[in-house]
Amino acid sequence: MPDTVQGPGTDHGDRAALRADCANCSGLCCVALTLTRSADFAIDKEAGQPCGNLQEDFRCGIHTGLRTQGFSGCTVYDCFGAGQKVSGETFGGRDWRGDAGTARQMFQVFPVMRQLHELLWYLTEALAPAPAKPLHGDVRRLLDETQRLTRLPADAYAELDVAAHRARVAELLHRVSALVRATAPRGKKRDRRGADLIGARLRGADLRGADLRGAYLIAADLSGADLRLADLIGADFRDADVSGADLTDSLFLTQAQLNAARGDAATRLPPALDRPAHWDR
């Protein structure tokens, strides 16, 4: 369950369906996924085994205390709305408790749907920046194709080549990113794709237009940094300090990345994302 403080008017149209709605999901992330005992999870759990904290109503019994009880990984995870899509639409309201065959199929479909919904989030965001307008037609076509894939019958997902589809989306998002980042101030478009920036001291850094796709920013000090127009797709923000940082026009930032980071009231966020509740504690 995401650990956020949701403000008014943050869903922004089509993105409302790409936000986790745990009240309309049969607890899929608490059952379908494997958990490994670590700093993020207090237990080991096999895929298909319900978490011991999952209640009969599919709510988490320790939701308000997940971080203090060793389940911070649960507050970071985001299904991008795939949970309610699989529960309510793909399986028509059936849940995994009634039939072993249905359960097995739901647990197979859910991670595929989660990937498709993540791609929908990125493609929807790719339509927002004005500099990417020359590619909006391509983005809309791929957005429509991805939406079509989310409406397939349950038995079709076993044969779906989601990796190939992701590759097509990734190539287009890269082109969008290049157009948008080209508008950043001259000399600021650093290429740090996949860079090891673990624990890096980037306090107050001017990272406008930087390519930080897949960068390892674990425990990095980004306090006061300017990340406007920076491509953050896939960047690892676990325990990164973004206090006072400006993320307003950053590209492809997700709620999960924010939930994994540390920030404060001065951190400037894109309007479609929420300030994590634990930042205010």
Long-range contacts (C-beta under 8 A, 24 or more apart in sequence): 1-60, 1-63, 1-66, 1-74, 1-75, 2-75, 2-77, 2-78, 2-255, 2-256, 2-259, 3-66, 3-67, 3-75, 3-76, 3-259, 3-276, 3-277, 3-278, 4-255, 4-258, 4-259, 4-274, 4-275, 4-276, 4-277, 5-274, 5-275, 5-276, 5-277, 5-280, 6-274, 7-274, 7-275, 9-271, 10-271, 10-272, 10-273, 10-274, 11-272, 12-271, 12-272, 14-124, 15-121, 15-124, 15-272, 17-81, 17-85, 18-80, 18-81, 18-117, 18-120, 18-121, 18-124, 19-80, 19-81, 19-255, 20-78, 20-79, 20-80, 20-81, 20-83, 20-84, 21-81, 21-83, 21-84, 22-58, 22-59, 22-83, 24-84, 24-87, 24-88, 25-58, 25-79, 25-83, 25-84, 25-86, 25-87, 25-88, 26-58, 26-83, 26-87, 26-95, 26-96, 26-97, 26-106, 27-54, 27-58, 27-59, 28-79, 28-82, 28-83, 28-86, 28-87, 28-96, 28-106, 28-107, 28-110, 29-74, 29-77, 29-79, 29-83, 29-110, 30-54, 30-58, 30-60, 31-96, 31-107, 32-106, 32-107, 32-110, 32-111, 33-77, 33-111, 35-73, 38-73, 39-72, 40-71, 40-72, 40-73, 40-76, 41-70, 41-71, 41-73, 41-74, 42-69, 42-70, 42-71, 47-107, 48-103, 48-104, 48-107, 58-95, 67-278, 75-259, 75-276, 75-278, 76-238, 76-256, 76-259, 76-260, 77-256, 78-254, 78-255, 78-256, 78-259, 79-110, 79-114, 79-117, 80-114, 80-117, 80-118, 80-120, 80-121, 80-254, 81-117, 82-110, 82-113, 82-114, 82-116, 82-117, 83-110, 85-113, 85-117, 85-150, 86-110, 86-113, 89-151, 90-153, 90-154, 91-154, 105-154, 105-155, 106-154, 108-157, 108-158, 109-154, 109-157, 112-157, 112-160, 112-162, 113-150, 113-157, 115-162, 115-166, 116-146, 116-149, 116-150, 116-162, 116-165, 117-150, 118-254, 119-146, 119-165, 119-166, 119-169, 120-146, 120-147, 120-150, 121-254, 122-169, 122-173, 122-233, 122-252, 123-169, 123-172, 123-173, 125-251, 125-252, 125-272, 126-172, 126-173, 126-176, 129-176, 129-179, 129-180, 129-249, 129-251, 131-179, 131-180, 131-182, 131-183, 132-176, 132-179, 132-180, 134-179, 135-172, 135-175, 135-176, 135-179, 138-172, 139-172, 139-176, 142-168, 142-169, 142-172, 173-233, 173-252, 176-251, 177-211, 177-213, 177-231, 177-233, 177-251, 177-252, 180-229, 180-251, 181-209, 181-210, 181-211, 181-229, 181-230, 181-231, 181-251, 182-209, 183-209, 183-229, 184-208, 184-209, 184-228, 184-229, 185-209, 232-257, 236-260, 237-261, 242-267, 243-267
